[in-house]
Amino acid sequence: MEGGGRAGLHSLEQLRIRRTVVRRGTEQNPPVFVVSTGRAGSRMIAWALGTVDSVFAVHEPLPHLVTEAYLRWRGRLSGEDAEMAVRHKRENLYWQVLKNGLTYVESAHYCSHFIPELDRIFGARFVFLHRNPADFVRSGLRRGWYAEPDLRERLYGFVRRRWRIEVGDLWRDHRLDPPPEFESRLERLAWLWCEINGTILDGLESVDPERCFELRLDSVGRDRFRELLEFIGVPADADVVERMIRTAAERPDKEPLRERASGSDTPWDERALQRITGRMARRLGYDG
């Protein structure tokens, strides 16, 4: 805090007023968090919602919470410390959006690990976005997820997770540690799909169902966009929905949904995929 004296006291008073405004604002216009495994269309949803005039939608904003999410999953970050981290990295941004009369929407896979904290802080609404497990795994294979890190990246990973210093490939912390019996990249990705979706479902159990909206990537279209806008509290005008449809059609990181994992060093193993993901797939309404 700069200046000390009266300036310091004034800053503390501003902070108190700001938090009061945030608390009051969340009752009227709570933020929306799109939670997913990643590689499930969350960027596309943020871009589509970003075309709505009354919505401020952002995908994976900085400062990130990836390493904190990993530590929360590992049980090495307490609920109190997790809440403090979320407040530190998100409260100012949300307050600025609220102050401008907009609805705050954030899509970020790491929010999947902070559902209880986001609920306590903001009384948040949640869009649970998920994707067919085979398509998620293919996408992860193309992206090189679970490729073996070199020695330097292993050291960086240790530093990030021990002292929360942002060095190296920060996004590796999203690739949670699979049990040792899952040796191939396909098996690890299949396990990751189940693990994060399970974390989301567990987190949403304590949230009022009226503040939850489930969305399958392969169901995205006009009807679902209208329902999504109604959930957020935005008028679902035909022009607005059409803008969202056009944006979704040009989504970033677009891939053919049923394309095989070409160029991957991991052979496709349908039986392993079904064995690992079957139960969760059925729970989410896929054939399994």
C-alpha positions in Angstrom: 0.0 0.0 0.0 1.5 3.3 -1.0 1.6 6.6 0.9 0.6 5.4 4.3 -1.3 7.7 6.7 -4.6 9.1 5.4 -4.0 7.7 1.9 -3.6 4.2 3.3 -6.8 4.5 5.4 -8.6 5.8 2.3 -7.5 2.8 0.3 -8.8 0.4 3.0 -12.1 2.2 3.0 -12.3 1.9 -0.8 -11.6 -1.8 -0.5 -14.4 -2.2 2.1 -16.9 -0.3 -0.1 -15.8 -2.3 -3.2 -16.4 -5.6 -1.5 -19.8 -4.4 -0.3 -20.7 -3.5 -3.9 -19.5 -7.0 -5.1 -21.6 -8.8 -2.5 -24.7 -6.8 -3.4 -24.0 -7.2 -7.1 -23.7 -10.9 -6.9 -27.2 -11.1 -5.5 -28.6 -9.3 -8.6 -26.2 -10.3 -11.3 -23.9 -13.2 -10.2 -21.1 -14.2 -12.5 -21.1 -17.2 -14.7 -18.3 -19.7 -14.9 -18.1 -22.3 -17.7 -16.4 -25.3 -16.2 -15.1 -28.2 -18.3 -12.2 -30.6 -18.9 -10.7 -28.3 -21.4 -10.7 -29.2 -25.2 -14.5 -29.2 -24.9 -15.5 -25.9 -26.7 -15.1 -23.5 -23.8 -13.2 -20.9 -25.9 -16.0 -21.1 -28.5 -18.7 -20.6 -25.9 -16.9 -17.5 -24.5 -16.4 -16.1 -28.0 -20.1 -16.7 -28.8 -21.3 -15.1 -25.5 -18.8 -12.2 -26.1 -20.9 -11.1 -29.1 -23.8 -10.2 -26.7 -23.8 -6.5 -25.8 -24.6 -6.9 -22.2 -22.1 -9.7 -21.5 -18.4 -9.5 -20.7 -17.1 -13.0 -21.6 -13.4 -14.0 -21.3 -11.6 -17.2 -21.8 -8.8 -18.2 -19.4 -8.1 -14.6 -18.2 -4.9 -13.6 -16.4 -3.7 -14.0 -13.8 -4.3 -17.7 -14.2 -5.2 -20.2 -11.5 -3.9 -23.4 -13.1 -1.3 -24.3 -10.5 -3.6 -23.4 -7.6 -6.2 -25.7 -9.2 -3.7 -28.6 -9.4 -2.8 -28.0 -5.7 -6.4 -27.9 -4.8 -7.0 -31.2 -6.5 -4.0 -32.8 -4.8 -5.3 -31.6 -1.4 -2.2 -29.3 -0.9 -4.3 -26.1 -0.9 -6.8 -25.6 1.8 -10.3 -24.3 1.1 -9.4 -21.1 2.9 -6.2 -20.6 0.9 -8.1 -21.5 -2.3 -10.7 -18.9 -1.6 -8.0 -16.3 -0.9 -6.3 -17.1 -4.2 -9.6 -16.8 -6.2 -10.4 -13.5 -4.5 -7.0 -12.1 -5.2 -7.0 -13.0 -8.8 -10.7 -12.5 -9.8 -12.5 -10.1 -7.4 -11.1 -7.0 -9.0 -11.9 -8.1 -12.5 -15.4 -9.0 -11.6 -15.9 -5.7 -9.7 -14.9 -3.8 -12.8 -17.3 -5.7 -15.0 -20.1 -5.3 -12.5 -19.4 -1.6 -12.2 -20.0 -1.3 -16.0 -23.4 -3.0 -15.8 -22.3 -6.1 -17.6 -22.7 -9.8 -16.9 -19.4 -11.5 -16.2 -18.7 -14.8 -17.9 -15.5 -16.7 -17.6 -14.6 -20.0 -19.3 -11.6 -21.8 -17.9 -10.9 -25.4 -17.2 -9.2 -24.7 -13.9 -12.4 -23.2 -12.5 -13.6 -26.8 -12.3 -11.6 -27.2 -9.2 -12.9 -24.1 -7.4 -16.7 -24.6 -7.7 -17.2 -24.4 -3.8 -15.0 -21.3 -3.6 -16.7 -19.6 -6.5 -20.1 -20.4 -5.0 -19.1 -19.0 -1.6 -17.5 -15.8 -2.9 -19.9 -14.9 -5.7 -23.0 -17.1 -5.4 -21.9 -18.0 -9.0 -23.8 -19.7 -11.8 -22.2 -22.6 -13.6 -22.3 -23.9 -17.1 -21.1 -27.5 -17.1 -19.8 -28.0 -20.6 -18.7 -31.5 -21.6 -17.6 -33.4 -24.7 -17.7 -37.0 -26.0 -14.8 -38.8 -24.3 -13.4 -40.1 -27.6 -13.3 -36.6 -29.1 -11.6 -35.2 -26.0 -9.0 -37.9 -26.0 -8.3 -37.4 -29.8 -7.9 -33.7 -29.2 -5.5 -34.2 -26.3 -3.4 -36.6 -28.3 -3.1 -34.0 -31.1 -2.1 -31.4 -28.5 0.6 -33.5 -27.1 -0.9 -33.8 -23.7 0.9 -36.2 -21.4 4.0 -36.2 -23.6 7.1 -36.8 -21.4 8.5 -33.5 -20.2 12.2 -32.9 -20.3 14.4 -32.5 -17.2 14.1 -28.7 -17.2 10.3 -28.8 -17.4 10.2 -31.3 -14.6 12.3 -28.9 -12.5 10.0 -26.0 -13.4 7.0 -28.1 -12.5 8.5 -28.8 -9.1 9.1 -25.1 -8.5 5.6 -24.1 -9.6 3.9 -26.7 -7.4 6.1 -26.2 -4.4 6.3 -22.4 -4.3 3.6 -21.3 -6.8 6.1 -19.4 -8.9 5.1 -19.0 -12.6 7.9 -20.7 -14.5 7.9 -23.2 -17.4 4.8 -24.5 -19.1 2.1 -23.4 -16.7 -0.6 -25.4 -18.5 1.0 -28.7 -17.7 -0.4 -28.4 -14.2 -3.8 -29.0 -15.7 -2.7 -32.5 -16.6 -3.4 -34.1 -13.3 -1.3 -37.1 -12.1 -2.9 -40.3 -13.3 -2.5 -43.6 -11.3 0.5 -45.6 -12.4 -1.5 -48.3 -14.1 -2.4 -45.9 -16.9 0.7 -46.0 -19.0 -0.2 -44.9 -22.5 -1.2 -41.3 -23.3 -4.6 -42.5 -24.5 -5.3 -44.1 -21.1 -4.1 -41.1 -19.2 -6.3 -38.8 -21.2 -9.3 -41.0 -20.7 -8.6 -41.0 -17.0 -8.3 -37.2 -17.0 -11.7 -36.9 -18.8 -13.3 -38.9 -16.0 -11.4 -37.3 -13.2 -12.2 -33.7 -14.0 -15.8 -34.4 -15.0 -16.2 -36.2 -11.6 -14.7 -33.3 -9.8 -17.2 -31.0 -11.5 -20.1 -33.2 -10.6 -19.0 -33.4 -7.0 -18.5 -29.7 -6.8 -22.0 -29.0 -8.3 -23.7 -31.2 -5.8 -23.9 -28.4 -3.2 -24.9 -25.7 -5.7 -28.6 -24.8 -6.2 -29.7 -26.6 -9.4 -31.3 -23.4 -10.6 -27.8 -22.0 -10.8 -26.5 -24.9 -13.0 -26.8 -25.4 -16.7 -25.5 -28.5 -18.4 -24.4 -28.3 -22.1 -23.0 -31.0 -24.4 -20.7 -29.7 -27.1 -22.5 -31.8 -29.7 -25.8 -30.2 -28.8 -24.8 -26.6 -29.4 -27.2 -24.9 -31.7 -29.9 -22.3 -31.8 -32.2 -23.9 -29.2 -29.4 -24.5 -26.7 -28.0 -21.0 -27.2 -31.5 -19.6 -26.5 -31.7 -21.7 -23.3 -28.2 -20.6 -22.3 -29.0 -16.9 -22.7 -32.2 -17.4 -20.6 -30.1 -19.1 -18.0 -27.7 -16.1 -17.9 -30.6 -13.7 -17.8 -30.1 -12.1 -21.3 -32.9 -11.6 -23.8 -32.6 -14.4 -26.4 -33.4 -12.2 -29.4 -33.2 -13.9 -32.8 -30.4 -11.5 -34.0 -28.3 -12.3 -30.9 -28.7 -16.0 -31.3 -27.7 -15.8 -35.0 -24.5 -13.9 -34.1 -23.7 -16.6 -31.6 -24.3 -19.3 -34.2 -22.0 -17.5 -36.7 -19.3 -17.1 -34.1 -19.6 -20.8 -33.0 -19.2 -21.9 -36.6 -15.9 -20.0 -36.8 -14.7 -21.2 -33.4 -11.0 -21.3 -32.6 -9.2 -24.6 -32.4 -11.8 -26.2 -34.6 -11.3 -29.9 -35.3 -13.3 -32.6 -37.2 -15.2 -34.3 -34.3 -14.8 -37.9 -35.5 -11.3 -37.7 -37.0 -8.9 -40.4 -35.8 -5.8 -39.3 -33.9 -3.6 -38.9 -36.9 0.0 -38.1 -36.3 -0.1 -39.4 -32.8 2.5 -41.7 -31.4 -0.2 -43.5 -29.4 -2.2 -46.2 -31.1 -6.0 -45.9 -30.8 -7.4 -48.4 -28.4 -11.2 -48.4 -28.3 -11.4 -51.1 -25.7 -9.2 -49.2 -23.3 -11.2 -46.0 -23.9 -14.5 -47.8 -23.1 -13.0 -49.6 -20.1 -11.8 -46.3 -18.5 -14.6 -43.9 -19.5 -17.6 -46.2 -19.7 -19.2 -45.5 -16.4 -18.7 -41.7 -16.5 -19.8 -41.6 -20.2 -23.1 -43.3 -19.3 -23.5 -40.9 -16.3 -23.2 -37.9 -18.7 -25.5 -39.4 -21.3 -23.0 -40.8 -23.8 -23.2 -44.4 -25.0 -20.1 -45.3 -23.1 
